[in-house]
Amino acid sequence: MVKEQLLSRIRAEGPIPFDEFMDAALYGPGGFFVGEELRSVKAGDFLTSPEVSPFFGQMIGRFVEQERARWGEPFRVVEVGAGSGSLLRSLGVDIETWAVEVSPGAREALEEILPSGRVIAKLEEALGPGVVIANELLDNLPMAVAVRRGSGWSEQSVGEENGELVMVEHAARPEVASWADAFSGKVGEGGLVEVQLRAGQWLVDALQSLGRGAVVVIDYGGTAEELEHRRVAGTLRTYRSHHLGPDPLLEPGETDITADVNFSALLAMGSQEGAEVELHRQDDFLSEMGLREEVAVLRREELDLARRGDEMARLKVRSRRIEAETLLNPRGLGDFRVLVARLSG
């Protein structure tokens, strides 16, 4: 049991920083993402855009084709945190495709759709030019939690009290305070900031694995300024069975732990690596790839089937249209962010 493992560690070592707790809860022995279960499916704990509609993968496929035309061969697609493989299944492009995944259940599903040897554990095993995709990955990478105190920062760690896990506050590590100074935006006394050092390092590693090509990060979150209104209580939360879950300290290993991605930090890291960086809303990005035109085609087809009285076919088309429109909903998935970072080699 993950909770007992953590309590034993804390009793032996003392409180542990929240990013270490999150790493153990999600990716350590018995962690949320290392079991046999597929998490991003209807019977799992959450759905991402590729599970909502195959149009998502098709639009990403169009982006991939544009990038291949820009860069030429050799060229490949690598999805990191590929889950059930729903995005890769729907890309619709004839291109060398790889998946990076740590979950045994997800790896088994991916090995059914990709050639032998193309499902790997680490991004560096697929070095080469192309497109690296991370869809709802960075929100799950371990992060520290900084607390505004006066003009500086303290930090939250996880300790023990009467046999339960509790938050304890202490002086912030220098790297945590430095990140918070740079990317927190305006934060009032006692405000909480998720310090996403691992996410920034992931982007650096992904760009270095490419040499030339593009990294695409799709996730919920915003710029530092857009997240300022959420700094009173922070954005840290859990999910289980498609619903918000309990406090992350209550059932580690049994729930997803996530927070809004700070895209200001990622933009800065990409620029430092010499990449050309862009930030879009998901609805704008998918529209640029032609999704609104696809929706319009489905509407016309739906009307035509209604006129002909073919109700079963109309309902199928209507379902596809509603799924595609969900990707564009400005109050939902359409408000996700898409970061594109390109390296010219």
C-alpha positions, -999 to +999 in steps of 0.1 A: +000+000+000+015+033-011+003+052+020+020+028+044+052+029+023+052+067+025+045+067+062+074+043+068+097+065+047+087+097+066+092+080+100+127+071+089+137+102+070+114+130+081+090+150+059+094+147+021+089+175-004+055+173-022+071+166-056+087+134-041+054+125-025+037+130-059+063+109-077+058+080-053+020+083-054+018+082-092+049+064-104+064+045-075+056+009-065+019+005-064+015+040-079-016+052-098+000+050-132+020+018-128-008-007-125-025-029-151-055-005-154-060+017-184-068+051-169-078+072-199-108+052-211-146+054-204-143+026-178-112+043-163-106+075-144-106+103-170-110+109-207-087+130-229-095+147-262-085+116-284-110+095-265-137+121-269-135+122-307-112+107-334-112+141-351-086+152-324-061+127-337-069+135-373-062+172-367-029+164-350-022+142-380-027+172-403-002+192-382+023+163-384+020+163-422+026+200-423+057+196-402+070+167-423+066+189-454+085+216-436+114+194-425+115+164-449+127+129-442+137+111-420+107+119-398+088+102-370+060+108-345+066+100-308+037+103-283+048+104-247+023+092-222+003+075-251-022+058-228-046+036-247-033+047-281-064+065-291-045+095-305-020+074-325-049+052-339-066+082-354-037+102-368-044+090-403-009+095-416+016+070-430+046+077-408+070+060-384+052+061-351+065+054-315+049+055-281+066+062-247+046+048-218+054+036-182+020+020-174+020-018-180-017-018-190-011+010-215+020-007-229+000-038-235-027-019-254-001+000-275+018-031-284-013-043-302-013-013-326+024-005-331+052-025-346+075-045-324+100-024-305+081+009-310+066+010-274+094+022-252+099+034-217+120+065-223+120+093-249+157+090-255+151+055-269+135+072-300+160+099-308+155+116-342+138+144-361+100+146-361+071+155-338+070+147-301+034+149-287+025+152-250-013+153-245-023+158-209+011+145-197+028+175-180+000+181-156+009+148-140+046+153-137+057+157-100+057+193-088+066+211-056+042+235-038+054+269-028+036+292-004+039+330-005+052+343+028+059+380+029+082+388+000+096+353-002+085+317-002+081+287+020+074+252+007+050+224+016+062+189+024+044+158+035+048+146+071+030+124+096+007+132+124-011+104+144-006+079+117-019+102+089-002+121+061-002+159+067+012+190+050+040+207+068+056+240+059+093+249+058+118+271+041+117+267+003+146+250-015+165+275-036+154+261-069+118+261-058+119+297-047+137+308-079+111+292-101+083+307-081+099+342-083+101+338-121+068+323-130+042+326-103+027+360-113+011+380-085+004+359-054-010+372-021+001+361+014-005+324+019-011+318-018-001+285-033+020+279-065+027+246-081+063+247-090+068+227-122+105+221-125+100+186-139+077+199-167+103+224-178+130+197-178+108+174-198+104+200-225+142+206-226+148+168-229+122+165-256+137+193-277+172+178-273+159+144-284+146+159-317+175+178-332+150+193-356+112+192-356+085+202-332+073+194-297+035+197-291+023+200-255-015+199-250-028+204-215-051+225-193-036+255-177-026+290-189+000+317-186+012+329-152-012+359-155-041+337-165-035+315-134-032+344-109-069+342-098-064+306-087-034+312-065-054+316-032-059+278-029-037+267-058-048+243-086-037+210-071-065+183-073-072+146-077-094+126-101-109+092-099-137+075-119-142+107-140-149+129-109-129+151-086-113+130-059-103+134-023-074+154-008-042+140-024-028+129+010-058+107+018-054+079-007-020+081-025-018+056-053-055+054-057-061+087-074-047+109-101-029+140-089-028+170-112-026+208-114-029+234-141+002+237-163+021+270-162+027+277-199+047+309-192+074+286-177+073+263-207+075+291-232+106+304-214+123+270-213+116+265-250+130+299-259+162+292-238+167+260-258+166+281-291+132+269-301+105+290-319+076+288-295+039+294-300+009+292-276-026+286-288-060+277-273-071+242-283-102+255-302-080+279-322-054+253-330-079+227-341-098+253-361-066+262-379-062+225-388-097+225-403-120+211-376-147+237-380-149+228-417-153+192-407-181+201-383-199+221-411-197+191-434-213+169-407-241+194-401-249+194-438-248+156-439-270+155-409-296+178-425-295+158-457-302+125-439-330+141-419-347+152-452-343+117-465-358+102-433-328+080-425-329+085-388-303+059-377-277+073-401-286+108-390-281+100-353-247+085-360-236+116-379-251+138-351-230+119-325-198+125-345-207+162-348-213+166-311-181+148-302-161+171-326-179+202-312-169+191-277-132+195-287-140+232-296-161+241-265-146+273-251-158+264-216-143+229-218-116+212-239-115+242-263-099+262-234-070+238-231-036+252-243-014+239-272+022+248-270+043+243-302+081+245-299+101+241-331+138+235-336+154+240-370+184+218-363 
